[in-house]
């Protein structure tokens, strides 16, 4: 991160608060302040990188499909923060069978491969 000329993120977001803590933990907070290009919304991060307004963007995986942006990977090892999603069928669900079918599908080798291809870790 010290080698990048600029980094786009939203400090006021959950991901931004996390990256700020990572900077603190690595002892690079002061160096990164001058490189930070604060964005107005999470959705503005990927376009800022795509337009060349920042060399690096840090955000959650929900913007992996942004045009003009390549995923370079997760933070290494102990700096990575996993975001876990759980699935369940609501007690009053009118589509219980469909909900269970979706949950079962998400555990198949096909779905696992798709999840990995999208840069996420299946659980």
FIDREN-619480 format. One line per 4 residues: number of its first residue (from 1); for each residue x, y, z of N, C-alpha, C. Coordinates in steps of 0.02 Angstrom, whole numbers, plus 50000, padded with zeros to 5 digits. Layout:
% FIDREN-619480
NUM) X Y Z X Y Z X Y Z  ...
This chain:
% FIDREN-619480
1) 50041 49941 50000 50000 50000 50000 50043 50063 50000  50101 50057 50030 50145 50116 50031 50170 50132 49961  50172 50082 49917 50197 50094 49849 50145 50126 49804  50082 50123 49823 50030 50152 49780 50029 50228 49787
5) 50021 50264 49733 50017 50337 49737 49952 50362 49767  49898 50323 49761 49833 50346 49786 49788 50286 49800  49743 50296 49848 49696 50243 49868 49627 50274 49880  49577 50244 49850 49508 50268 49858 49471 50222 49906
9) 49438 50252 49954 49393 50215 49998 49349 50265 50034  49301 50240 50072 49254 50282 50108 49266 50270 50183  49305 50314 50216 49321 50303 50286 49259 50296 50331  49204 50327 50313 49144 50324 50355 49105 50258 50348
13) 49126 50214 50303 49091 50150 50295 49122 50097 50339  49091 50039 50342 49118 49983 50381 49185 49961 50352  49189 49955 50286 49252 49936 50255 49305 49990 50265  49285 50053 50262 49331 50108 50272 49358 50110 50343
17) 49315 50097 50391 49338 50095 50461 49387 50038 50470  49374 49983 50437 49420 49926 50441 49488 49943 50411  49488 49972 50351 49552 49988 50318 49591 50040 50359  49556 50086 50391 49590 50135 50434 49624 50099 50493
21) 49591 50048 50520 49622 50009 50574 49682 49969 50549  49677 49944 50487 49734 49908 50458 49793 49956 50451  49781 50017 50427 49835 50066 50421 49867 50078 50490  49826 50086 50541 49851 50096 50609 49893 50036 50631
25) 49866 49977 50620 49900 49916 50641 49968 49908 50606  49971 49928 50543 50034 49923 50505 50081 49981 50519  50056 50032 50554 50098 50091 50569 50108 50136 50509  50059 50138 50463 50067 50178 50403 50012 50231 50396
29) 49977 50246 50449 49920 50292 50446 49939 50360 50418  49993 50389 50443 50013 50455 50420 50031 50455 50346  50068 50405 50324 50087 50401 50254 50027 50394 50208  49976 50357 50232 49917 50343 50190 49869 50402 50187
33) 49870 50447 50237 49825 50504 50236 49833 50546 50173  49895 50559 50154 49908 50600 50094 49888 50565 50030  49885 50499 50031 49869 50460 49971 49794 50445 49965  49757 50456 50018 49687 50437 50020 49644 50485 49979
37) 49602 50455 49937 49553 50492 49897 49485 50471 49924  49459 50510 49972 49395 50493 50004 49339 50497 49953  49297 50446 49953 49240 50443 49908 49176 50457 49946  49126 50483 49910 49063 50503 49941 49018 50443 49958
41) 49027 50389 49923 48985 50330 49933 49024 50268 49912  49008 50210 49940 49043 50149 49920 49042 50137 49844  48986 50152 49813 48979 50141 49741 49024 50187 49700  49053 50238 49729 49098 50284 49693 49170 50260 49691
45) 49187 50209 49731 49256 50187 49736 49281 50155 49671  49245 50105 49646 49267 50072 49585 49270 50120 49526  49221 50163 49514 49227 50210 49459 49286 50258 49467  49303 50277 49528 49361 50321 49538 49425 50286 49516
49) 49430 50221 49530 49488 50183 49508 49487 50175 49432  49429 50158 49405 49423 50147 49333 49440 50211 49293  49423 50269 49321 49437 50333 49288 49508 50358 49300  49546 50322 49342 49615 50342 49355 49621 50395 49409
53) 49568 50408 49446 49570 50458 49500 49607 50430 49562  49613 50364 49564 49650 50330 49617 49680 50266 49587  49737 50246 49610 49769 50186 49585 49742 50122 49616  49718 50128 49678 49695 50070 49715 49630 50088 49749
57) 49585 50040 49752 49521 50050 49788 49511 49994 49837  49485 50009 49895 49472 49958 49945 49397 49961 49961  49364 49904 49952 49292 49900 49962 49272 49828 49972  49209 49818 49990 49183 49750 49997 49172 49721 49928
61) 49163 49656 49926 49158 49621 49862 49095 49636 49822  49050 49675 49850 48988 49688 49813 48999 49732 49751  49060 49756 49740 49074 49795 49680 49123 49758 49634  49129 49693 49641 49175 49655 49599 49158 49657 49525
65) 49097 49674 49510 49077 49674 49439 49084 49743 49407  49117 49789 49442 49124 49858 49415 49167 49857 49352  49144 49890 49299 49183 49892 49238 49247 49932 49247  49301 49908 49216 49365 49944 49218 49406 49932 49280
69) 49386 49885 49322 49421 49871 49385 49439 49797 49388  49501 49781 49406 49523 49712 49414 49534 49698 49488  49510 49641 49511 49521 49620 49580 49592 49595 49585  49632 49623 49631 49701 49599 49639 49706 49550 49696
73) 49654 49545 49738 49654 49495 49790 49637 49522 49858  49631 49477 49906 49614 49497 49974 49676 49522 50011  49665 49551 50069 49721 49567 50113 49754 49502 50135  49817 49503 50148 49851 49442 50170 49831 49420 50240
77) 49831 49355 50249 49821 49321 50313 49785 49357 50369  49823 49376 50419 49793 49403 50480 49765 49474 50471  49776 49505 50413 49747 49570 50400 49678 49564 50368  49661 49504 50345 49597 49492 50311 49541 49488 50363
81) 49486 49518 50347 49426 49513 50389 49373 49477 50348  49353 49419 50370 49303 49380 50335 49234 49407 50350  49192 49410 50300 49123 49429 50308 49082 49366 50295  49047 49342 50346 49012 49279 50342 48937 49292 50333
85) 48907 49257 50285 48836 49260 50273 48805 49193 50292  48752 49195 50330 48717 49133 50350 48652 49128 50310  48628 49067 50303 48564 49058 50269 48516 49019 50314  48453 49034 50307 48401 49000 50346 48335 49009 50310
89) 48288 48969 50329 48220 48975 50302 48176 49003 50358  48144 49058 50344 48100 49090 50394 48043 49043 50412  48025 49044 50475 47972 49000 50500 47906 49010 50462  47890 49071 50445 47827 49086 50411 47833 49090 50335
93) 47887 49063 50307 47898 49068 50235 47843 49032 50196  47820 49064 50142 47770 49033 50099 47804 48989 50045  47869 48998 50037 47906 48961 49986 47962 48921 50018  47945 48882 50068 47995 48844 50107 48036 48797 50062
97) 48004 48761 50018 48040 48714 49974 48089 48751 49929  48069 48807 49901 48113 48846 49858 48173 48874 49897  48160 48897 49958 48214 48923 50000 48264 48868 50016  48240 48810 50034 48284 48754 50049 48323 48732 49987
101) 48291 48734 49930 48324 48715 49868 48381 48764 49852  48370 48828 49864 48424 48877 49853 48482 48864 49900  48467 48853 49964 48520 48839 50013 48558 48776 49994  48523 48725 49973 48556 48663 49952 48599 48675 49890
105) 48574 48714 49843 48613 48729 49782 48678 48766 49799  48675 48812 49846 48735 48852 49863 48791 48809 49892  48775 48746 49910 48826 48700 49937 48853 48652 49884  48828 48656 49823 48849 48609 49771 48918 48629 49742
109) 48952 48582 49711 49016 48598 49679 49010 48653 49626  48955 48654 49589 48944 48705 49538 48941 48775 49570  48900 48782 49622 48894 48846 49655 48959 48866 49689  48993 48817 49720 49057 48831 49752 49107 48859 49702
113) 49110 48829 49643 49155 48854 49591 49138 48925 49570  49074 48939 49563 49053 49006 49544 49069 49058 49598  49060 49039 49660 49075 49083 49717 49150 49098 49718  49191 49046 49709 49263 49057 49708 49284 49100 49649
117) 49254 49089 49591 49271 49128 49531 49254 49203 49541  49207 49217 49585 49187 49286 49598 49231 49318 49652  49283 49281 49675 49328 49309 49724 49308 49300 49796  49260 49256 49808 49235 49245 49876 49254 49175 49899
121) 49249 49164 49964 49264 49099 49994 49200 49066 50015  49182 49010 49983 49121 48976 50005 49130 48944 50073  49074 48938 50109 49079 48910 50177 49046 48846 50186
